[in-house]
Amino acid sequence: MTTIRLLDAVQARAAIPDLCDVLVDCVNGGASVGFMQPYGVGDAEPYWQGVADAVTAGATLLFVAELEGKVVGTVQIGAAQMPNQPHRADLKKLLVHRSARGKGLARLLMDAAEREAASRGKTILVLDTATGSDAEAIYPRLGWERVGVIPAYALWPEGGFCASTFFYKRVA
């Protein structure tokens, strides 16, 4: 059974071990999501502690996808913006464990995040992803508009420059 949940602060902290597993799997699988290989649970824990702190502060919305009660996917909405941007949010870290891919979890996570952002008054979402990655192909299928590419924007987790493609979507 698949469940998509928006976590509160207590739930976010409780989910850290599973979230670490998802992030470690994705980074070690080559996902360019801000971290370098080799990457382990000890590297992931401080990141997720910071996300849990942001959930506590109301700056981040953290969604998880669960299969049989175990977290296997996640996405975040960075809801805190500058005063001249109260209508927009950043979609961050769409991650699905390699063992759970192909089950539509990315779509379910994105749908939930987009609905919740719209319900909180956000009208436009933005994101970036590694150009040429499997992830890049997901967003147009979900109605996101490609804006452009910045070359050498980041590094692949195993090293070497990576271009980033930027997208936006109107959600309300």
QUISUL-V928944 format. One record per residue. N is the residue number from 0. RES is the residue in one letter. PSI is psi in degrees with one decimal (* if undefined). BURIAL is # if it has 24 or more other C-alpha atoms within 12 Angstrom, else .. Layout:
{{N & RES & PSI & BURIAL} {N & RES & PSI & BURIAL}}
//
This chain:
{{0 & M & 134.4 & .} {1 & T & 133.8 & .} {2 & T & 136.3 & .} {3 & I & 127.2 & #} {4 & R & 144.2 & #} {5 & L & 121.7 & #} {6 & L & 141.8 & #} {7 & D & -178.2 & #} {8 & A & -43.3 & #} {9 & V & -44.4 & .} {10 & Q & -37.1 & #} {11 & A & -44.1 & #} {12 & R & -38.8 & #} {13 & A & -28.3 & .} {14 & A & -4.8 & #} {15 & I & -44.7 & #} {16 & P & -44.9 & #} {17 & D & -40.1 & #} {18 & L & -37.5 & #} {19 & C & -44.2 & #} {20 & D & -42.8 & #} {21 & V & -47.9 & #} {22 & L & -44.6 & #} {23 & V & -44.4 & #} {24 & D & -44.4 & #} {25 & C & -46.3 & #} {26 & V & -45.8 & #} {27 & N & -16.8 & #} {28 & G & 0.4 & #} {29 & G & 3.5 & #} {30 & A & 129.3 & #} {31 & S & 88.7 & #} {32 & V & 25.6 & #} {33 & G & -2.7 & #} {34 & F & 158.1 & #} {35 & M & 151.4 & #} {36 & Q & 153.0 & #} {37 & P & 148.9 & .} {38 & Y & 127.9 & #} {39 & G & 178.8 & .} {40 & V & -39.2 & #} {41 & G & -27.7 & .} {42 & D & -35.6 & .} {43 & A & -31.8 & #} {44 & E & -47.3 & #} {45 & P & -36.7 & .} {46 & Y & -50.7 & #} {47 & W & -29.7 & #} {48 & Q & -42.6 & #} {49 & G & -39.2 & .} {50 & V & -43.9 & #} {51 & A & -38.5 & #} {52 & D & -40.8 & .} {53 & A & -34.4 & #} {54 & V & -45.1 & #} {55 & T & -39.9 & .} {56 & A & -8.6 & .} {57 & G & 11.5 & .} {58 & A & -20.5 & .} {59 & T & 139.7 & #} {60 & L & 127.0 & #} {61 & L & 118.8 & #} {62 & F & 147.1 & #} {63 & V & 151.0 & #} {64 & A & 129.8 & #} {65 & E & 139.1 & #} {66 & L & 123.3 & #} {67 & E & 38.6 & .} {68 & G & -0.5 & .} {69 & K & 133.8 & #} {70 & V & 123.6 & #} {71 & V & 0.0 & #} {72 & G & 161.8 & #} {73 & T & 158.1 & #} {74 & V & 154.6 & #} {75 & Q & 151.4 & #} {76 & I & 118.5 & #} {77 & G & 98.5 & #} {78 & A & -22.4 & #} {79 & A & 122.8 & #} {80 & Q & 171.0 & .} {81 & M & 159.0 & .} {82 & P & -27.5 & .} {83 & N & 9.1 & .} {84 & Q & 42.3 & .} {85 & P & -14.5 & .} {86 & H & -4.2 & #} {87 & R & 163.4 & #} {88 & A & 162.0 & #} {89 & D & 127.8 & #} {90 & L & 129.7 & #} {91 & K & 146.4 & #} {92 & K & 56.7 & #} {93 & L & 111.9 & #} {94 & L & 132.4 & #} {95 & V & 127.0 & #} {96 & H & 139.2 & #} {97 & R & -31.3 & #} {98 & S & -13.9 & .} {99 & A & 7.8 & #} {100 & R & 157.1 & .} {101 & G & 9.2 & .} {102 & K & 6.6 & .} {103 & G & 13.7 & .} {104 & L & -37.3 & #} {105 & A & -44.7 & #} {106 & R & -44.6 & #} {107 & L & -42.4 & #} {108 & L & -45.7 & #} {109 & M & -43.8 & #} {110 & D & -46.2 & #} {111 & A & -43.8 & #} {112 & A & -43.2 & #} {113 & E & -44.1 & #} {114 & R & -45.5 & #} {115 & E & -41.3 & #} {116 & A & -45.4 & #} {117 & A & -39.3 & #} {118 & S & -19.6 & .} {119 & R & 16.6 & .} {120 & G & 7.0 & .} {121 & K & 134.2 & #} {122 & T & -16.9 & #} {123 & I & 136.5 & #} {124 & L & 148.3 & #} {125 & V & 154.1 & #} {126 & L & 163.5 & #} {127 & D & 153.1 & #} {128 & T & 159.9 & #} {129 & A & 124.6 & #} {130 & T & 131.4 & #} {131 & G & -2.5 & .} {132 & S & 164.2 & .} {133 & D & -35.7 & .} {134 & A & -35.5 & #} {135 & E & -34.7 & #} {136 & A & -20.2 & .} {137 & I & -44.7 & #} {138 & Y & -43.9 & #} {139 & P & -34.5 & .} {140 & R & -20.8 & .} {141 & L & 12.0 & #} {142 & G & 10.6 & .} {143 & W & 143.1 & #} {144 & E & 128.0 & #} {145 & R & 131.1 & #} {146 & V & -45.8 & .} {147 & G & -177.1 & .} {148 & V & 137.4 & .} {149 & I & 117.7 & .} {150 & P & 150.7 & .} {151 & A & 39.2 & .} {152 & Y & -33.8 & .} {153 & A & -170.5 & #} {154 & L & 146.2 & #} {155 & W & 153.9 & #} {156 & P & -24.7 & #} {157 & E & 1.2 & .} {158 & G & 160.7 & .} {159 & G & 143.1 & .} {160 & F & 148.8 & .} {161 & C & 127.6 & #} {162 & A & 156.8 & .} {163 & S & 136.4 & #} {164 & T & 134.0 & #} {165 & F & 141.7 & #} {166 & F & 158.9 & #} {167 & Y & 160.7 & #} {168 & K & 132.9 & #} {169 & R & 128.9 & .} {170 & V & -3.4 & #} {171 & A & * & .}}
//
